Amino acid sequence: TTREESVPLIFELLSLGACPAGVVLPLRLATPGTVASMSPARALAAAAERGDLVTLHELLSHGADADEPYASGYTPLYFACECGHHDCARALLDANANVNRTVNLNWTALASACYCGHVKCAHALLDADAKVDKLDDFGSTALNWACRKGHVACARALLKAGADADKAGSDGQTALVLACRRGCAECVQALVNARADPGKTTPGGENALM
């Protein structure tokens, strides 16, 4: 299968709820007891994914690296934001985790938070100066993902932080087109309030008015 042939299948999986940079790891099965036998990187990732703030603080206070990746570049900050643990995300950012570090497919913690609809995580990342208009390997921004999934609170947070309401993905689709396709009237209104151009046309001749 070529890259071009794979794209429709990928987006079909995304429409069914698959996470673009998701990784299946047994971290959620970890308990405070088993964490003690893990490497520091895995233990910190497990605590972040489970939302175990006490263990996370304990590991950081004993020198665990807040930015050390576990498995294919996935960081504790990514795990915390994918799972919606904003308190863990803030603790990691306070410990100098790189807010703009990318994982598989050039995916960031901000893109993951907005794809999953975790607005408190998005706020934590934006407060730490996350790049709002970064394109991933799918050619999408965090705003594109938020509108594709209908997460209006995340879309509003991104727009308030200065996200480009008209920035198109590599396929030429804007957040407004994606919000219209989703049928998310609140996302559409937020984008219109941010002066998104409803007449901006994709390479295929589509716009938000069609």
N, C-alpha and C positions, 0 to 999 in steps of 0.2 A: 504494500500500500504506500503510495506517495504521500508527501506532506499535504499536497493540495487535496487528494482524495480523503485524507484523514480529517480535514477541518469540519465538514458537515457532521461527521460522526461525533467529533469532540463537542461541538455545540449542542448536539442532541443529548449527550450525556450531561452536559452542564444544565440543560433545561430540566433534567430529571433530578438535579440536586447534587451532582458530583462536584467536588471541590477541585479547581484547576490544578492546584499544587498540593493536593492532599497526599498524605503519606500514612500508610497503615503500620502502626507500631504498637507493641504491647504496653505502652507507657501507662495507659489508663488502668491497667491491671495492677500497677505498682501500688504498694501500700507503704506507709511510713517505715515499716519494718524491713521491707525488701529494698527500699531506697538506700539504706545504709550499705548494702553490698554492691551498689552500682558505681560506675565511674562517675566522677564529678559532673561531666557533661551530660551523661544520661540521667543522673539523679536530678539535676536542675531542670532538664527538659520535662521529666516526669512530674516534678512539683508544679511547673508552670502549666502543663496540660491538665492536671487534676485540679488546679486552683488552690493548691496547698500553700498558702502564703506563709504560714509558720515555718514549714520546712524550707521553703525558698529563701526566706530571710536567714535562716540558720546556715544554709549552704553558702550564701553570699558573704555572711559574716566570717566564714571560715576560708574565704579566699576563692570560692568558685567563680569562674569567669562568666560574667553575664552574657557575653557575646560568643562563647564557644559553641560551635555547631555540633549537633548530634545527628548523624545519618543524613547523608546527601545534602549537607549544608543547612538543614533545618535548625533554627535557633530557638532558645527558650522563649524569646519574645514572639516569634512566629506562633509557637504552640499556644502561648497565653492568649494571643489575639484571635486565633482560629477558634478557640474554645470559649471566648467571651469573658476571660478572667481579667478585668481591667485593673484590679488592684495588683495583681501579679505583674501586669504589663508596666504599670507605673513604677513598681519596685525595681524591675529590671532596667527601666530607663534611668531611674535615679542612680543605678549602679553602672551607668555608662554603656548600656546596650546600644548598638548602632541602629537608630530608628529607620534608616534607609537601606539596611543590608538586604540583599536579595537572596532568595532560595531557588529551588527548581523553577524553570520557566521564567526567570527574572521576576518572580512573584515577591511582593513585599508584605510586611505585616499589615500595612494599611489596606492594601488590596484585599487581603484575606478577611480583615475585620469588616470591610464594606461589603464584600461578597456574602458574608455570613450574617450581616445585619447587626453587628455588635457595635452600636454607636458609642458606648462609653469607652471601648477600646480605641475607636477612631478618634475620639476627643483626646485621649491620652497621647496618642501618636502625633496628632496635629499640634498639640501643646508643645511637643518636643521637636517641632519643625520638620515633620515628615514632608517629603516632596509629594505634592498633590496631583501633579499631572504626568507622573512617570508612566511610560508605556511598558507593558510586560511582553512576553514572547507571543501572546495572543493578539498583540496590537491594541490592548485595551488599557484604560486608566481606571483608577479606583472609582471615579464617578460613573464611568461606563458600566462597571460591574454593579454598583449600587442601583442604578436605574434599570439595568437588565433584570435584576432580581426584585425590584420594587421596594427597596429599603429607603424610604423617604427621609427618615431621620439622618441616615448616613449621607444621603445626597445633600441635604441642607447643611450639614456640618462641613462637608467638602466645599460647597459653594461659599459658605461664610469664610472659609479659610483661603479663598482665592482661586479655587479650581476654575479652569477655563470651561465655561458652559458650552462652548462650541467646538471643543477639541475632539476631532474625530479619531477613531481607531484606525488601524492599518487597513481595515475593510471599508473605510469611509463613513461608517455609521457614527452619528453623534449620540450623546446621551439622550437628547430629546427624541430622536427616532427610536431608540431602544425603550424609552419610557412609554412612548405611544404604542409600540408593539406589545409591551407588557400590559398595557391598559391601566397604568398607574397614574391616575389623574393628579394625585398630590405631587408626584415627581415632576410631572409636566408643568404644574403650576409653579413649583420651586424653580425650575429651569427658565420658564418664561419671566418670572420675577427677576432672575439673574440676567435677563436680556439675551437668552439663547435665541438664535436665528431660526425660526420655523421653516424658512425657505431654503436653508442650506441643503444642498443635494448630494447624495451619495454617488459614487461612480456608476451605479446601476440606475440612476435617475430617480431615486426615491428621496422623499423628504417627509417631515413630520406632518405636513398638510395632506398627504396622500393616503 
